[in-house]
Amino acid sequence: MNPKTTRILIADAGIAHVVAASGKAGNLMAVDDVRLKGNPSPSRDLAADRPGRAFDRAGDGRHEMEPRTDPHGAERERFAREIVAVLEKAAQQRRYDRLVLVAPPTFMGVLRDILPSSVAAKVGAELTKDLTRLSVHELPEHLAPVLKS
């Protein structure tokens, strides 16, 4: 019987990479073909245009209109969709049997909302922490609880 292949997505709104687990939590290795970077642009670049202006209902006053979307929220969702597309392709190619999601709480919510059922079915554990700045060698101690389950 073949051992199950576990992939661990480590992501936040600006960076994502995948590591593969073989055996117990101590044996992790980076998956080289999955390293994504988001658009960490400041607000002034994401929403470069000034908001539109509208007249008040009564009187001659004018005011700025609120933007319909949060530029950072829209960029966060675009990046999450890019990550999910990579995970879905790998699932279709049967590159993993089990998926562990590691992301800060706000980004984890975005990922959960857009995961297709084919990928969501493979999610075996979640860890709501930001581990994107850690090296592969530092990860095992943080991932041990979710890899044992």
KOLSETI-731791 format. One record per residue: y, x, z of N, C-alpha, C, CB in turn; residue number from 1. Coordinates in steps of 0.05 Angstrom, whole numbers. Atoms other than C-alpha are relative to their C-alpha. Glycine has a CB too. Layout:
<minus>
Y,X,Z,Y,X,Z,Y,X,Z,Y,X,Z,NUM;
...
</minus>
This chain:
<minus>
-24,17,0,0,0,0,25,18,0,0,-19,24,1;
-25,-15,2,68,28,-20,19,-6,23,13,-4,-27,2;
-20,6,-21,120,36,35,24,-14,-13,9,26,14,3;
-23,14,10,180,-9,28,23,19,-4,8,-23,19,4;
-23,-16,6,241,22,-3,25,-14,12,4,5,-30,5;
-24,11,-12,304,11,38,25,14,-10,-1,1,31,6;
-26,-11,8,374,20,11,20,-10,20,8,-9,-29,7;
-20,7,-19,433,21,57,27,3,-13,-1,19,25,8;
-27,0,11,502,2,31,19,5,22,6,-28,-15,9;
-21,-6,-20,558,34,70,26,-3,-15,-4,30,12,10;
-24,7,15,624,5,49,23,-9,18,-6,-21,-20,11;
-23,14,-11,694,-15,67,17,-8,-24,17,19,20,12;
-16,11,22,751,-42,24,8,22,-20,24,-14,10,13;
-8,-21,17,763,27,-7,-21,18,-11,20,16,13,14;
21,-18,8,698,64,-14,-28,-12,6,2,28,14,15;
27,10,-4,624,48,-21,-20,21,-10,-5,-27,-14,16;
22,-17,9,561,90,-25,-26,-11,11,4,30,8,17;
27,10,-8,487,78,-18,-17,24,8,-13,-16,-23,18;
20,-20,-7,435,118,19,-27,-13,1,7,13,28,19;
28,11,0,360,110,15,-14,10,25,-15,9,-26,20;
16,-7,-24,315,110,75,-29,2,-7,5,-20,23,21;
29,-3,4,245,137,71,-12,5,27,-6,24,-20,22;
11,-2,-26,203,128,132,18,-11,21,-7,29,6,23;
-17,8,-22,241,123,197,29,8,-5,-10,11,27,24;
-29,-3,3,316,128,208,9,29,-5,14,-10,24,25;
-8,-27,3,316,204,207,1,11,-28,-19,17,16,26;
1,-10,27,302,212,133,18,-16,-19,-29,0,-10,27;
-19,14,18,364,190,94,8,19,-22,24,-11,16,28;
-11,-16,21,387,214,27,18,-17,-17,-23,13,-17,29;
-20,14,16,447,196,-15,-12,-8,-27,25,17,-4,30;
8,9,27,435,156,-78,24,7,-18,-7,-32,-1,31;
-22,-12,15,477,195,-127,14,-19,-20,-9,24,-14,32;
-12,17,21,488,140,-179,17,-23,12,-21,-11,-18,33;
-16,22,-12,522,93,-129,21,11,19,-19,-19,15,34;
-24,-8,-15,590,119,-106,23,-13,-14,3,32,1,35;
-22,15,11,648,72,-117,25,4,16,-8,-30,-2,36;
-26,-1,-14,721,76,-100,16,-24,-8,15,27,-7,37;
-18,22,5,768,18,-93,27,10,-8,1,-19,25,38;
-28,-6,7,842,16,-108,16,0,26,11,-19,-21,39;
-14,0,-26,876,39,-43,31,1,-4,-8,24,16,40;
-28,0,6,945,26,-73,16,-14,22,6,-14,-27,41;
-17,14,-19,1002,8,-27,10,-27,-11,24,17,8,42;
-8,27,8,1029,-63,-28,21,0,-22,12,-15,24,43;
-22,-1,20,1090,-43,-69,-11,4,-28,20,22,7,44;
12,-3,26,1043,-23,-126,-17,-24,-8,-17,25,-1,45;
17,23,7,996,-83,-122,17,-24,-7,-18,-6,24,46;
-17,23,6,1053,-133,-123,28,11,-7,2,-19,25,47;
-24,-14,7,1107,-95,-160,23,-19,-7,-5,18,-23,48;
-21,19,7,1145,-156,-184,11,-14,24,-11,-21,-20,49;
-12,15,-22,1193,-191,-139,-10,-29,-2,31,0,-2,50;
9,28,1,1172,-261,-119,20,-17,-15,-5,-11,29,51;
-18,19,14,1199,-319,-159,19,-13,19,-16,-20,-15,52;
-20,14,-17,1258,-359,-134,0,-30,-8,28,12,-4,53;
0,29,4,1264,-434,-126,24,-12,14,-26,-13,9,54;
-23,14,-13,1320,-482,-109,-11,-17,24,14,-19,-20,55;
7,17,-23,1318,-519,-42,0,-29,-10,20,3,23,56;
1,28,8,1303,-593,-46,27,-14,2,-20,-16,17,57;
-26,12,-4,1371,-611,-20,21,23,2,1,-18,25,58;
-21,-20,-2,1434,-570,-30,-2,21,-22,-1,14,27,59;
-2,-21,21,1450,-508,-71,-16,25,8,29,7,-5,60;
14,-24,-9,1407,-459,-32,-24,7,-18,-10,-3,28,61;
24,-10,14,1353,-416,-64,-16,17,20,8,16,-25,62;
17,-17,-17,1294,-380,-32,-22,12,-17,-11,-17,23,63;
23,-12,14,1238,-334,-51,-25,-16,5,-4,29,10,64;
26,14,-3,1170,-365,-63,-21,19,10,-9,-13,-27,65;
21,-17,-10,1110,-339,-26,-20,5,-23,-15,-14,24,66;
20,-5,20,1058,-305,-70,-25,-18,5,-9,30,-1,67;
23,18,-2,996,-349,-84,-24,14,13,-7,-11,-27,68;
22,-15,-11,948,-294,-65,10,25,14,-20,7,-22,69;
-5,-25,-14,947,-234,-19,-10,22,-19,-14,1,28,70;
9,-21,19,946,-173,-65,-23,17,11,24,18,-7,71;
21,-16,-11,903,-133,-17,-26,-16,2,8,10,28,72;
24,17,-1,855,-192,-8,-13,-2,-28,7,-27,10,73;
10,2,27,848,-199,-83,-13,26,-9,22,-7,-20,74;
12,-26,7,835,-124,-92,-26,4,16,20,23,6,75;
24,-2,-17,785,-126,-34,-23,-16,-13,5,-9,29,76;
21,17,12,747,-183,-68,-9,12,-27,10,-28,-4,77;
7,-12,25,749,-148,-136,-19,23,4,25,9,-16,78;
17,-23,-7,719,-85,-105,-27,-9,10,14,18,21,79;
25,11,-11,666,-126,-68,-17,-10,-24,5,-22,20,80;
15,10,23,646,-159,-134,-12,24,-17,18,-17,-18,81;
10,-24,14,639,-89,-166,-25,11,14,22,21,-2,82;
23,-9,-16,593,-68,-109,-24,-18,-4,8,2,30,83;
21,19,2,552,-131,-113,-14,1,-28,10,-29,5,84;
12,-3,27,542,-122,-188,-19,24,-1,22,4,-22,85;
17,-23,-1,513,-53,-175,-26,-6,15,14,25,12,86;
23,7,-17,467,-80,-120,-19,-19,-15,9,-13,26,87;
16,19,15,444,-137,-165,-15,13,-22,18,-23,-11,88;
14,-14,21,427,-91,-222,-23,16,11,20,19,-15,89;
22,-16,-12,387,-45,-176,-22,-18,10,11,16,24,90;
21,19,-9,350,-106,-148,-16,-10,-24,13,-25,14,91;
15,8,24,332,-129,-218,-18,22,-10,20,-8,-22,92;
16,-22,9,306,-60,-233,-21,8,22,18,24,-6,93;
19,-4,-22,265,-63,-168,2,28,12,-29,-4,-9,94;
-5,-27,-13,297,0,-139,-2,-1,30,27,10,-9,95;
3,3,-29,293,-28,-68,-13,-26,7,28,3,13,96;
13,24,-10,254,-78,-28,16,-13,22,-28,7,11,97;
-16,9,-23,301,-83,32,28,12,-2,-14,7,27,98;
-28,-9,1,377,-77,37,12,-3,28,16,-16,-21,99;
-15,1,-25,418,-60,98,29,2,-7,-9,23,20,100;
-28,0,6,492,-76,95,15,11,25,11,-28,-6,101;
-17,-12,-21,541,-33,136,28,-1,-10,-10,29,7,102;
-28,3,7,614,-52,133,16,-11,24,3,-19,-24,103;
-17,12,-21,673,-70,178,-1,-30,-2,29,10,-2,104;
3,29,0,674,-143,198,15,-15,-22,10,-11,26,105;
-15,15,21,728,-166,149,-13,4,-28,29,8,-1,106;
12,-5,26,695,-133,89,-29,-11,-1,0,30,-6,107;
26,12,-1,626,-156,112,1,-29,-8,-13,4,28,108;
-4,28,7,651,-227,107,4,-4,-30,23,-12,15,109;
-5,2,29,675,-216,36,-27,4,-15,21,21,-9,110;
26,-6,13,607,-186,16,-19,-24,3,-12,25,12,111;
18,22,-4,568,-243,48,7,-24,-18,1,-9,30,112;
-9,23,16,610,-295,11,-8,2,-29,30,-3,3,113;
5,-2,29,595,-267,-58,-27,11,-7,21,18,-11,114;
27,-10,6,524,-240,-51,-16,-22,-15,-15,9,26,115;
17,19,13,479,-275,-102,-26,-3,16,-6,8,-29,116;
24,5,-16,415,-305,-73,-22,22,-5,-11,-27,-7,117;
20,-21,5,372,-251,-107,4,25,17,1,7,-30,118;
-6,-23,-17,407,-197,-67,-1,-8,29,27,12,-7,119;
-1,9,-27,418,-237,-4,-28,-3,12,14,-28,2,120;
27,3,-10,343,-249,1,-12,27,9,-18,-11,-22,121;
10,-27,-7,332,-173,6,14,12,25,3,18,-23,122;
-14,-10,-23,382,-164,63,-17,-2,25,27,-14,4,123;
17,0,-23,341,-144,123,15,4,26,-20,22,-2,124;
-16,-5,-24,396,-123,171,29,4,-8,-11,24,16,125;
-29,-5,4,472,-118,178,10,15,24,15,-26,-5,126;
-14,-15,-22,515,-71,219,30,-1,-6,-10,30,2,127;
-28,3,5,588,-88,226,16,23,13,10,-27,11,128;
-15,-24,-8,618,-18,233,10,14,-25,-18,19,17,129;
-10,-17,22,658,28,189,-12,28,2,32,0,-1,130;
14,-26,-1,613,88,176,6,16,-26,-30,-4,4,131;
-5,-13,26,644,108,109,9,29,2,20,-16,-16,132;
-10,-27,-3,674,172,136,-21,20,10,24,0,19,133;
21,-17,-10,608,199,163,-16,12,-22,-18,-16,19,134;
18,-13,20,564,248,126,-28,-12,3,-1,31,4,135;
28,10,0,491,231,110,-14,11,25,-15,9,-26,136;
13,-12,-23,470,278,167,8,-14,26,7,29,1,137;
-9,14,-24,511,238,218,-9,-29,2,30,1,2,138;
7,28,1,485,170,197,-24,-9,16,-4,-8,-28,139;
24,10,-13,415,167,228,4,-11,28,-20,22,1,140;
-4,10,-28,439,159,300,14,-27,0,16,20,16,141;
-14,26,1,484,101,280,-18,-22,-13,26,3,-16,142;
17,20,15,432,67,234,-27,-5,13,-4,10,-28,143;
26,3,-12,371,75,279,-7,-29,8,-3,18,24,144;
7,28,-9,376,4,309,-6,-19,-23,22,-11,17,145;
5,19,22,379,-32,242,-24,9,-18,25,-2,-18,146;
23,-9,16,326,11,208,-27,-5,14,3,29,-6,147;
24,5,-15,275,-2,263,-9,-29,-4,3,6,29,148;
7,28,2,279,-77,253,-13,-8,-26,24,-17,3,149;
</minus>
